[in-house]
Amino acid sequence: MSRKPTKGYYVKGHFVAEGSELDLELKRELRGDVDQSRTDLKKHSEHLQSLGEQLLTLRRGLLDKLALPDRLLDAMAEAKRITNFEGKRRQMQFIGKLMRKLDEATVAAIEEALKVQHQGSAKDTLRLHQAEQWRDRLIAEDEALEAWLQLDPDADLQRLRTLVRQARKDAVPAQEGEAPRHGKSYREIFQLVRAKLDGDAAAAQAAEDGVEDEEDA
């Protein structure tokens, strides 16, 4: 069975396939639209390639809300299974090719989903800093314990007091001029505070997701 010839034309001795990026660029030049140069096209292609790579890190809840083609989803699943470096590289190039076939609305939705995930990561970092600040306050200030109980009324007050006393004791240098030491109690206070902050954040996210699901329904 003979292969169907590729449609196209020749420009200065070079064959240009219809629908190719070069074909689209030449047609834009004929229309006087020269704003998007070959360099711009390359940057756009690289951007889509990068989006495809980031898609592999997108959490399931956000990924499920995207109307991605089955072929792209299958390619992503295969990329996650591949451990060989060269095989992974070729698969990512294939994903980039599939990304270039998506319409603008789908690409915009992917960018928004990745933005939401990035904001979530920023919130995680913020909670980490908040936990560190609460830990330091609880150890340094007697009044901080009462403030924490307003945020976490169910906290084990006796245990928390014991940990604070031990952390203060551990922080006293063995010799004058030495830096304060941080023992097990210091770390446990942080873990208790972090668990509470993370739990509140997870509950808030679950409530938000529930509202979105009701709206979608």
Beta strands, then each sheet from edge to edge (+ up, - down):
strand 1: 8-11
strand 2: 14-17
sheet 1: 1+ 2-
end
